[in-house]
Amino acid sequence: MTDSVIDSKMILNKDNWAKLLGFLLVCFCFFSYELMPYFLWDVYDRGIWGFIHSLHPKIVISGLILIVFCFSLPEKISRSQIILTLWAVLSMALSYVIAGPDIMFSTQWMVIIIFAIYMLSSDNVKVHTYNCFHTVFPLLLIIPIIVYFLLKIGVKVPVYNLESNEAVKNARGMYYQIYPFTAQWMGRWSKDYYALRFCGVFREPGVVGTFSALLLCAERFKLRWKWQNIVLLIAGIISFSFAFYGIVAIYFIIKLLKMDKKWVLAVLGLVVLYVVFINIKMPVAALARFQDRLRVFGGEVVDNRTNEDYDRIFKALFSGNIMGMLFGKGYGSIEAVLSKELVDGASYKNLIYNYGILGFLSQLAWMAYATVEFLNKRGSKWSFYCWSLVIVFIANMYQRPSYYGLHFLLILIGAFYKYCTDTEPTKKHFWDFKRGKEYAGN
């Protein structure tokens, strides 16, 4: 057997390990609070998935990730990879220690380990992880989209009710209607409004809207021959999530800075659609409520991420000692207080409360450093694409405060490594009908 054949087999073998590692990393993400589908909630037992919670799936998946990582070790780990990994790990570890023994001696440390593995993994692993997430997330939305439209045309679909696994939602009279592989949140009041907003298999429409928007921005809204992006666009629209429309609007405004003719026309088209939409008299009360949320002037306050009780809890941080202000109260602290007092809310202020002012600024600096280091390696011609995504992700942090969350970073970092390259992807997958040219600078 020739050396070239042996080398090609070793490369193929390593690529398979990289794909497996990417798949396991995505599985780990779906056990996070924000992305966990309803059939993995502890309130959804019915004798089907109850055994999962007794097996501590995060521990099992983490162990598998660690094993597979050993078989897909990169040939070289760069200095910037080590710096970025240590930077984030020390920041998270400090917040765990500050939070106290409940966090210090919990399985939460697995999050740090998995994060470190992802950051130290090869470029190939990061691309495979992105590709896997970009396939699995929209795949989970296809059946729910079909069910959503069947319900809208009056088709009877089997359903039963499921309580929420969040005390705040239960206190507000919210629950879920479970259809075949579909969860639809519902409230005991304004049922038409809740029924209008698409949840897919997740806990709220904002999850669908946020991740659909982020993936579409990473994909530069390329819809041709990409069924994943078409599904994401449909799901984002029917989620009626302000996050979806807001992130998309920010992205298009940024693209307008390039003064590309097609983007100028696209933004003008969106402005016209917006003006028309908010001035149409809606016959359906639920649509009228959503329409009012989108009004820039004279409408309902669109910032539903905070409220008076939330602001009271947050301001308490600044009435304490200086160390609390600088380094925060520790990981999960504000979430624990909000849950205890049955207060709903989440914004970038969560990060300031948990990590402190210095920790929050450190996180912003981390993303800037990561982007600069990446551009130093790949070239400044990708600057507009990379910084556009960074701005979008920082804007998203306003309503989804999960800065070091792998389920967010794998989109940002994975898109960098996938699209900021001079070598055009040639491999076809079974779901691709045609592979067109893909340039990040477009």
C-alpha positions in Angstrom: 0.0 0.0 0.0 1.5 3.3 -1.1 2.1 6.2 1.3 -0.4 8.4 -0.7 -3.2 5.8 -0.2 -2.4 5.6 3.5 -2.4 9.4 3.8 -5.8 9.6 2.0 -7.3 7.0 4.3 -6.0 8.8 7.4 -7.5 12.1 6.2 -10.8 10.4 5.5 -10.8 8.8 8.9 -10.0 12.1 10.6 -12.8 13.8 8.6 -15.3 11.2 9.8 -14.2 11.8 13.4 -14.6 15.5 12.8 -18.1 15.0 11.5 -19.0 12.8 14.5 -17.6 15.4 16.9 -19.6 18.2 15.2 -22.8 16.1 15.5 -22.2 15.4 19.2 -21.5 19.1 19.9 -24.8 20.0 18.3 -26.6 17.3 20.4 -25.0 18.9 23.5 -26.4 22.3 22.4 -30.0 20.9 22.3 -29.8 20.1 26.0 -29.2 23.8 26.8 -32.0 25.8 28.4 -32.9 27.8 25.3 -32.7 25.1 22.7 -34.2 22.1 24.5 -37.2 20.7 22.6 -40.4 20.0 24.5 -40.0 16.2 24.4 -36.8 16.5 26.5 -38.4 18.6 29.2 -38.8 17.0 32.6 -42.6 17.6 32.6 -42.9 15.6 29.4 -42.6 12.1 30.6 -45.6 10.0 29.6 -43.2 7.0 30.0 -41.4 7.9 26.7 -38.4 10.1 27.4 -38.4 10.0 31.2 -35.4 7.7 31.3 -33.3 10.4 29.6 -33.3 12.6 32.7 -32.2 9.7 34.9 -29.2 9.1 32.6 -27.9 12.7 32.9 -27.5 13.0 29.1 -25.2 15.9 29.3 -22.7 13.8 31.1 -23.0 11.0 28.6 -22.7 13.3 25.6 -19.8 15.2 27.2 -17.9 11.9 27.7 -18.5 10.9 24.1 -17.3 14.4 23.0 -14.1 14.0 25.0 -13.4 10.6 23.5 -14.1 11.6 19.9 -12.0 14.8 20.4 -9.0 12.6 21.2 -9.4 10.9 17.8 -9.8 14.2 15.9 -7.1 16.3 17.5 -5.9 19.1 15.3 -2.4 18.9 14.0 -1.6 22.3 15.4 -3.3 24.6 18.0 -2.6 28.3 17.4 -1.6 30.8 20.0 -4.8 32.7 19.5 -6.9 29.6 20.1 -5.1 29.0 23.4 -5.6 32.7 24.4 -9.3 32.8 23.5 -9.9 29.5 25.2 -8.2 30.4 28.5 -9.8 33.9 28.4 -13.3 32.5 28.2 -12.6 29.5 30.5 -11.2 31.8 33.3 -14.1 34.2 32.9 -16.7 31.4 33.2 -14.8 29.7 36.0 -14.6 32.9 38.1 -18.4 33.4 37.7 -18.9 29.8 38.9 -16.8 30.3 42.0 -18.5 33.6 42.8 -21.9 32.0 42.4 -21.2 29.7 45.4 -21.2 25.9 46.1 -24.4 25.1 44.3 -22.7 26.0 41.0 -19.1 25.2 42.0 -20.0 21.6 42.7 -22.5 21.0 39.9 -22.3 19.5 36.4 -22.2 23.1 35.0 -18.4 22.6 34.6 -19.1 20.4 31.6 -20.1 23.6 29.7 -16.6 24.9 30.2 -15.0 21.7 29.1 -17.2 21.4 26.0 -16.6 25.0 25.1 -12.8 24.5 25.4 -13.0 21.4 23.2 -14.8 23.4 20.5 -12.4 26.3 20.6 -9.4 24.0 20.5 -10.8 21.8 17.7 -9.7 22.0 14.1 -11.2 24.3 11.5 -12.8 21.3 9.9 -14.7 20.4 13.1 -16.0 24.0 13.4 -17.3 23.8 9.8 -18.9 20.4 10.3 -20.6 21.6 13.6 -22.0 24.6 11.8 -23.3 22.5 8.9 -24.9 20.0 11.2 -26.7 22.7 13.2 -27.7 24.4 10.0 -29.4 21.1 9.0 -30.8 19.8 12.2 -32.4 23.1 13.4 -34.5 23.6 10.3 -35.2 19.9 10.1 -36.9 20.1 13.5 -39.2 22.8 12.1 -40.6 21.1 9.0 -43.3 19.0 10.6 -44.3 21.9 13.0 -44.7 24.2 10.0 -46.9 21.8 8.3 -49.0 21.4 11.4 -49.2 25.2 11.9 -50.7 25.7 8.4 -53.0 22.7 8.8 -54.4 24.3 11.9 -54.8 27.6 10.2 -57.0 26.1 7.4 -59.2 24.3 10.0 -57.8 20.8 9.9 -58.3 18.9 13.1 -55.0 17.7 14.5 -54.7 15.5 17.6 -53.7 17.6 20.6 -53.3 17.5 24.4 -52.1 20.1 26.9 -48.7 20.1 28.6 -47.7 22.4 31.5 -44.7 24.6 31.2 -41.5 23.6 32.9 -41.0 27.2 34.0 -42.6 28.4 37.2 -42.9 32.0 35.8 -44.9 30.8 32.8 -47.2 28.6 35.0 -47.8 31.6 37.3 -48.9 33.6 34.2 -51.3 30.9 33.1 -49.3 29.8 30.2 -49.2 26.2 28.9 -48.5 24.2 25.7 -50.7 22.5 23.2 -48.8 19.4 22.0 -49.5 18.3 18.4 -47.6 15.6 16.5 -43.9 16.6 16.9 -45.1 20.2 17.6 -45.4 22.4 20.6 -47.6 25.5 20.5 -47.5 27.8 23.5 -50.8 29.0 24.8 -52.2 31.4 27.4 -55.4 31.3 29.3 -55.9 34.8 28.0 -55.4 36.2 24.4 -55.4 32.7 23.0 -55.6 33.9 19.4 -52.4 35.9 19.9 -50.5 32.9 21.3 -51.9 30.6 18.6 -50.7 33.0 15.9 -47.0 32.7 16.9 -45.1 29.7 15.8 -43.0 27.8 18.4 -41.9 24.7 16.5 -40.7 22.3 19.1 -39.3 25.0 21.4 -40.4 26.9 24.5 -41.3 30.2 22.8 -41.5 31.8 19.3 -38.5 34.0 20.2 -36.2 30.9 20.0 -37.4 30.1 16.5 -37.1 33.7 15.4 -33.7 34.4 16.9 -31.9 31.3 15.6 -33.6 31.5 12.2 -32.5 35.1 11.9 -28.9 34.4 13.0 -28.5 31.5 10.6 -30.0 33.4 7.7 -27.6 36.3 8.4 -24.7 33.8 8.5 -25.9 32.4 5.2 -26.3 35.9 3.7 -30.0 35.2 2.9 -29.1 32.8 0.1 -32.3 30.9 -0.6 -31.7 29.3 -4.0 -31.1 25.5 -3.7 -30.9 25.8 0.1 -34.0 24.2 1.6 -32.7 24.9 5.1 -32.8 28.6 4.5 -36.2 28.5 3.0 -37.5 26.7 6.1 -35.8 29.2 8.3 -37.3 32.1 6.5 -40.8 30.7 6.7 -40.4 29.7 10.4 -39.0 33.2 11.3 -41.9 35.0 9.6 -44.7 33.0 11.2 -42.9 33.1 14.6 -43.9 36.8 14.6 -40.8 37.3 16.8 -39.7 40.9 17.1 -36.2 39.5 17.5 -36.4 37.9 14.0 -37.6 41.1 12.3 -35.2 43.3 14.3 -32.1 41.2 13.6 -33.0 40.9 9.9 -33.6 44.7 9.8 -30.2 45.4 11.4 -28.4 43.1 9.0 -30.0 44.6 5.9 -29.2 48.1 7.1 -25.5 47.1 7.6 -25.5 45.6 4.1 -26.8 48.9 2.8 -23.5 50.4 3.7 -21.9 48.6 0.8 -24.2 50.5 -1.5 -24.7 47.3 -3.5 -27.7 47.9 -5.9 -29.5 44.7 -4.9 -29.2 45.5 -1.2 -30.4 49.1 -1.7 -33.5 47.7 -3.5 -34.0 45.1 -0.8 -33.9 47.6 2.0 -36.2 50.0 0.2 -38.6 47.1 -0.5 -38.6 46.2 3.2 -39.3 49.8 4.2 -42.3 49.9 1.8 -43.6 46.6 3.1 -43.2 47.9 6.7 -45.1 51.1 6.0 -47.9 49.3 4.3 -48.2 46.6 7.0 -48.4 49.0 10.0 -51.1 51.1 8.2 -53.4 48.2 7.2 -56.4 47.8 9.4 -56.1 44.2 10.7 -59.4 42.2 11.0 -57.7 39.8 13.4 -57.0 41.0 17.0 -53.9 38.9 17.3 -52.4 40.4 14.1 -53.4 43.9 15.2 -51.5 43.3 18.5 -48.4 42.2 16.7 -48.8 45.2 14.2 -48.9 47.5 17.2 -45.6 46.1 18.6 -43.9 46.9 15.3 -44.8 50.5 15.3 -41.8 52.7 16.0 -43.9 55.6 17.2 -47.2 55.5 19.1 -47.4 51.8 19.4 -47.0 49.2 22.2 -43.7 49.2 23.9 -41.7 46.5 22.0 -39.1 46.0 24.8 -40.7 43.0 26.6 -37.3 41.9 27.9 -37.5 43.9 31.1 -40.1 45.3 33.4 -40.3 47.3 36.7 -39.6 44.3 38.9 -36.7 43.2 36.7 -35.2 46.7 36.8 -35.5 46.7 40.6 -33.6 43.5 40.9 -30.9 44.7 38.5 -30.4 48.0 40.2 -29.8 46.2 43.5 -26.4 45.2 42.0 -25.2 48.8 42.1 -26.4 49.4 45.7 -24.0 46.6 46.9 -20.3 46.4 47.3 -17.8 47.5 44.6 -16.6 43.9 44.0 -20.1 42.8 43.1 -20.4 45.7 40.6 -17.0 44.8 39.0 -17.2 41.0 39.0 -20.9 40.3 39.4 -22.9 38.0 41.6 -21.9 34.8 39.7 -23.2 32.6 37.0 -27.0 32.2 37.0 -27.5 34.6 40.0 -30.1 36.9 38.4 -31.9 34.0 36.8 -32.3 32.4 40.3 -33.7 35.7 41.8 -36.1 36.1 38.9 -37.3 32.6 39.2 -37.7 32.9 43.0 -39.7 36.1 42.7 -41.7 34.9 39.6 -40.4 37.8 37.5 -40.0 37.3 33.7 -37.3 39.1 31.9 -33.9 38.7 30.1 -31.5 41.1 28.5 -27.9 42.1 28.3 -28.3 43.3 31.9 -28.3 39.6 32.9 -24.6 39.4 31.8 -23.7 42.6 33.8 -25.4 41.2 36.9 -23.8 37.8 36.7 -20.3 38.7 35.4 -20.0 42.3 36.5 -19.1 45.4 34.6 -15.5 44.1 34.0 -16.7 40.7 33.0 -19.2 42.2 30.5 -16.6 44.4 28.9 -14.2 41.4 28.8 -16.8 39.4 26.8 -17.1 42.2 24.3 -13.4 42.4 24.0 -13.2 38.6 23.6 -15.4 38.7 20.5 -13.4 41.7 19.0 -10.1 39.9 19.6 -11.4 36.7 18.1 -12.6 38.5 15.0 -9.4 40.5 14.6 -7.2 37.3 14.9 -9.4 35.4 12.4 -9.1 38.3 9.9 -5.3 38.4 10.4 -5.2 34.8 9.2 -7.8 34.8 6.4 -7.3 38.4 5.1 -9.0 41.7 5.4 -11.2 41.1 2.4 -13.6 39.2 4.7 -13.8 42.1 7.1 -17.3 43.4 6.1 -18.9 39.9 6.3 -17.2 39.1 9.7 -17.9 42.5 11.4 -21.5 42.4 10.0 -22.1 39.1 11.8 -20.4 40.4 15.0 -22.7 43.4 15.1 -25.7 41.2 14.6 -24.6 38.9 17.4 -23.9 41.7 19.8 -27.3 43.2 19.0 -28.9 39.8 19.7 -27.2 39.8 23.1 -29.7 42.5 24.1 -32.5 39.9 24.3 -30.6 36.6 24.5 -27.9 37.0 27.1 -25.9 33.9 26.5 -22.5 35.2 25.5 -20.3 32.1 25.8 -23.2 29.8 24.8 -21.9 27.3 22.3 -25.4 27.2 20.6 -24.7 30.9 19.6 -21.0 30.9 19.0 -21.0 27.8 16.7 -23.1 29.9 14.3 -20.7 32.9 14.4 -17.4 31.0 14.4 -18.6 28.2 12.2 -19.8 30.7 9.5 -16.4 32.5 9.7 -14.5 29.2 8.9 -17.0 28.0 6.3 -17.4 31.0 4.2 -14.3 33.1 4.7 -12.1 31.0 2.4 -10.7 31.1 -1.1 -11.3 27.5 -1.7 -14.8 26.9 -2.9 -16.7 23.9 -1.4 -17.2 21.1 -4.0 -18.6 18.3 -1.9 -22.3 17.7 -2.5 -24.7 16.4 0.2 -27.8 14.3 -0.3 -30.0 17.3 0.5 -28.4 19.6 -2.1 -29.9 19.7 -5.6 -27.3 22.1 -6.9 -24.2 23.7 -5.5 -23.8 27.3 -6.6 -20.8 29.6 -6.0 -20.6 30.9 -2.5 -18.5 34.0 -1.7 -18.5 35.6 1.7 -17.8 39.0 0.3 -21.2 39.1 -1.5 
